[in-house]
Amino acid sequence: MSLIVQYDEDNNPVVIDDVTGQIVNRVGNWQNSVDSIAPNLSTVIEQNKSGDEPWYVSAQKILTGLLMTDQQRKLLNVQIDRAQKGLPPLDLTNYTGVGVRVGIAPQTQQLLIYGGLALLAVMLLRRR
């Protein structure tokens, strides 16, 4: 499965699953999206401003949290819809940027092992 971005008849971006052809996310008009998620945004920004922080820094923090929450809600709805249809869940770690790969690359691991063995060999040869 892969996701593609196309534009609808109103020239708004739409994310589509190219295997099923289903719309995964309809981004739509930015202002309408923000208003539907946070109708009293200016009031919330003023209430959450800390110290001498500019309003746009507070707005960025609030909007980031709200938009992430809204995206997670939409993705959850897609997953539930797929489960009801008997389809496997989407592996979103490749698409959302949320997944974090922990560990070292195999080449780095190999280099560390060989370096450690070489260091051990030098230490053993010095003892004799």
Long-range contacts (C-beta under 8 A, 24 or more apart in sequence): 1-90, 1-91, 3-95, 17-90, 20-87, 24-74, 24-75, 24-78, 25-71, 25-74, 25-75, 25-78, 33-70, 34-63, 37-66, 37-67, 37-70, 38-62, 38-63, 38-66, 71-96
